[in-house]
Amino acid sequence: MKKPPRIQWFLCLVAGLFLVLPLGAQVPKKQPLGRYSELWTKSAFTIPPLKEVVEIEEENPLEEYTLAGACEVEGGWFVVLINKKERDKRIRLHPGENNEEGFEVVKVDRGSSYMDTRVEIKNRSGKIGAVEYDEKFIVLKKATPKAPAGKKPTVKPGQRPPTPQRPTTTSKRPTSTSSGGKPRVRRIPSPPSR
């Protein structure tokens, strides 16, 4: 018996596959639209948006204090705090020194202006709180005019105190208070000679 050549075996195998494959093949079906939803929700060509992390705000242990001043000194930061309820009560935090409240300066962030300064302070229990300037506590009070030593002005409630009148002078020439009433002599230097 003669062996068939290899090419004949190969052709028989390929013909058998072509006869068997169509019997198992199915008509293609339309895919549901949801199959491609990942393409537009998680596109490879766009940057995914950042997920917002909702932080639970903890109570600030320094809620009753406001920042009165902060300056960098040798060894750290010198910080002054004002109690919002008792404005006369101030806490001074020197670098390397302990204080009665047990406060310790952790970090100082300077902004573009002094009002943007933020100081993080740790208390005895280890909680860290932040203190910033508060305009209500920084504004200086206007000075009230004082009455002359011998006479007190009588002012009724709701009325403004009277303004003192300046004495009028009959002199026509202007006087300067810094030179004792004499006019200032202007001296123009002469140019150098060549």
RACOR-V651025 format. One record per backbone hydrogen bond with DSSP energy under -0.5 kcal/mol. CO is the residue of the C=O (numbers start at 1). NH is the residue of the N-H. E is the energy in kcal/mol with one decimal. If there is no record, write none. Layout:
# RACOR-V651025
CO | NH | E
CO | NH | E
This chain:
# RACOR-V651025
5 | 8 | -0.5
5 | 9 | -1.4
6 | 10 | -2.3
7 | 11 | -2.3
8 | 12 | -2.2
9 | 13 | -2.1
10 | 14 | -2.3
11 | 15 | -2.3
12 | 16 | -2.1
13 | 17 | -1.9
14 | 18 | -2.0
15 | 19 | -1.3
16 | 20 | -2.0
17 | 21 | -2.8
18 | 22 | -0.7
20 | 23 | -0.7
20 | 24 | -0.9
21 | 24 | -0.9
21 | 25 | -1.0
32 | 35 | -1.4
33 | 36 | -1.4
34 | 37 | -1.1
36 | 39 | -1.4
36 | 40 | -0.7
37 | 40 | -0.5
37 | 41 | -1.7
38 | 42 | -2.4
43 | 46 | -0.7
46 | 48 | -0.5
52 | 54 | -0.7
53 | 55 | -0.8
55 | 57 | -0.7
60 | 63 | -1.4
62 | 65 | -1.6
64 | 84 | -3.0
66 | 82 | -2.7
67 | 134 | -0.5
69 | 80 | -2.8
71 | 78 | -3.1
73 | 76 | -2.0
76 | 73 | -2.4
77 | 79 | -0.6
78 | 71 | -2.3
79 | 93 | -3.4
80 | 68 | -3.0
80 | 69 | -1.4
81 | 91 | -2.3
82 | 66 | -2.2
85 | 87 | -0.6
86 | 83 | -0.6
86 | 89 | -1.6
88 | 90 | -0.7
89 | 83 | -2.2
91 | 81 | -2.8
91 | 93 | -0.6
92 | 94 | -0.7
93 | 79 | -1.9
94 | 97 | -1.6
99 | 102 | -0.7
101 | 124 | -0.6
104 | 122 | -3.1
107 | 120 | -3.3
108 | 110 | -0.6
109 | 118 | -2.6
113 | 111 | -0.6
113 | 116 | -1.5
114 | 117 | -1.5
117 | 133 | -0.7
118 | 109 | -3.2
119 | 121 | -0.5
119 | 131 | -2.6
120 | 106 | -3.1
120 | 107 | -1.4
121 | 129 | -2.9
122 | 104 | -1.8
123 | 126 | -1.6
127 | 123 | -2.2
127 | 129 | -0.5
129 | 121 | -3.1
131 | 119 | -2.6
132 | 67 | -2.0
134 | 137 | -1.5
134 | 138 | -0.9
135 | 139 | -1.8
153 | 155 | -0.6
156 | 159 | -2.1
176 | 181 | -2.1
177 | 180 | -0.6
179 | 182 | -0.7
184 | 186 | -0.6
185 | 187 | -0.5
186 | 188 | -0.5
187 | 189 | -0.6
